[in-house]
Amino acid sequence: MIDYKSSSYCDAYSRVNALVIVGEALADRHFRSLARLIPEDEEHLLMLAAMEGRHTVDFSSCGRNLGVKPSMATGKSLFAALERLFRALENSRDVVGCLVLQGLIIECFAVAAYRAYLPVADPYARAITVAVIDDETKHLNYAECWLQAMGEQIHSQIVHICEKALPLTLSILKAMKSDLHAIGIDCTDLLAFFCEDFTQALLSVGIPLADAQRLLIKTAAVEH
């Protein structure tokens, strides 16, 4: 039985909650940036951005429900490298790179984290997390459809950005391992969910299974 009010739980939750809040706020900004980069889909992308903004509010309320103040400095620090990468891609108007980073990698990581959290979440947060997972699949589906429509010509770009971003993404998991464990999340399950979801996302955009597996194995070897 998890004691959601214990000092050890609340201490770890302050950092995990901050990571989630920062991630959702950045996703809001990223989809607004994509709306400028893909003007023909502006209305839809702004709708997706607004969803992420609501998630920021919803997960902030999860912390308040437990009387926990999120450690925002921790969340911002952990996401700093991925945010720098997104800004670099945005500044170079690399739409493929931006969509792979936010729409595939970060979204798959978020869905995996929420799936791993769901069984151990407090009742208030559980209801919110269920709704958020459903929303996040819409963001993932948009990126998959857009990238799939571009065909094989962008496959090398997809692999290239994955090689850059996957180690940065999994380093967050490594840094948060003890805090995730403290709130009941099994990091092995989280990683398994991510590998499952991300492999499926790569397959959906036309990346061969062997290449998808090679990317994940290479990243795991670097992290180890």
Beta strands, then each sheet from edge to edge (+ up, - down):
end
